[in-house]
Amino acid sequence: MIRIRDLTKFYKSGFGKEFVLRNIDLDVLVHRDGPVAEDDLVIPHPRISERAFVLAPLADVDPYLVLNGKTVAAWLAEIDTTGVEPFPGSMIMRADTSA
């Protein structure tokens, strides 16, 4: 597996004519080969099912994706989504746990 975090350690950001190196924070939510558990890398994050700000947009991409035995939509329906602002038609407004 290519280590994305190593490849994206820095990126250039332009402000006018000046370019500066900046850290980039990249959250990998899932991996096509399933969970990853290495000394320095765990995918998905152990508390992904507790974070509405992560689950809401993930549900818009794939509400039936299974994480830790439940669909993303099911996890989302079980947690507090206060402060997570959905866009019109978002899964956060119609989470379906029947899948």
C-alpha angles and dihedrals in degrees: 000000000000109000102235093186089060093048094049099042090122136012132183118252120191123216107178107309095335121094121196132184112244134180116249123212111212120179115202106202102182139002125220091234092053131249120002121208115179131145092263102023134053121177122215100030110251092241099040090118090060097054117086092182087063100036097048097062091037089055089055089056098042119351091180096054107124118229120176093345100313136078119258088244091054093050090047093051090055101053137069110266096185109145095019107116113205125208118232110290093016120154089237087073096049107025108173116205096182093090 
